[in-house]
Amino acid sequence: MSPTVAVIVALAVGTYAFRLVGPVLHGRVELSARVQELLSAGAVVLLVALLATGALTEGGGFAGWARPAGVLVGGVLAWRRAPFVVVVLGAAGVTAALRLAGVA
């Protein structure tokens, strides 16, 4: 077995184990309210970090101003509870318009 295949198998087994732990331990482990709050906050922090790196960087450098502006518009539309299609089209439209105007 090649090292690449071994790593893929290990990741597949680990992923399956993580998915299995939830249903197996559902009624057996009780988390305090504080731990639940910390886990929720941690999930939000991870999502914001992923959003920031995806919106602000490209190829190890700054992505330019058009993409963050589009993400900002999409975030505002989502916060205002606009339909998903409107959020996506609004973000893409602002990004495209800024790039068409010469803003990188």
Protein Blocks (a to p, Z undefined) as FASTA:
>chain_A
ZZklmmmmmmmmmmmmmmmmmmmmmmmpccdfklmmmmmmmmmmmmmmmmmmmmmggghi
aebjklmmmmmmmmmmmmnopafklmmmmmmmmmmmmmmnopZZ
